[in-house]
């Protein structure tokens, strides 16, 4: 591992399907390491789901040894109950990173979309398409669930932020 090489884990929190993406960044180049989802739809107990999130995120961290974690901040919806569930899912993923002493960075959905597509109102499909081009992903590498590409988008947004010339003035 060189000084300018780092691994970024991106998380798109969800209570039904949680996405993750792992990028290897070397200098100003990023390459895809892993992409996937944690499917929680068959689990009906919300606490069992949270346990599964913690277990899977910890496993992903142990497998890829990320230097940093980037996570999408929950956006404020009208449904307080779903906001609470999403916040818990996000908190459990953050706790897994804290347990392994991994620095955490949070990004708003608007910022992620802007960083990747240049427009804050971009669709999930537009974000996925842009990531596919930027990371030179084959069509068969593209996941079935957009949650995975959303998570990759969070990681890529963080990669761009770290490589921006103004990043020293945070």
Secondary structure by P-SEA (a helix, b strand, c coil): cccccbbbbbbbccccbbbbbbbbbcccbbbbcccccccccccccaaaaaaaaaaaaaaaaaaccccbbbbbcccccccaaaaaaaaaaaaaaaaaaaaabbbbbbbcaaaaaaaacccccccaaaaaaaaaaaaccccccccccaaaaaaaaaaaaaaaaaaccccccc
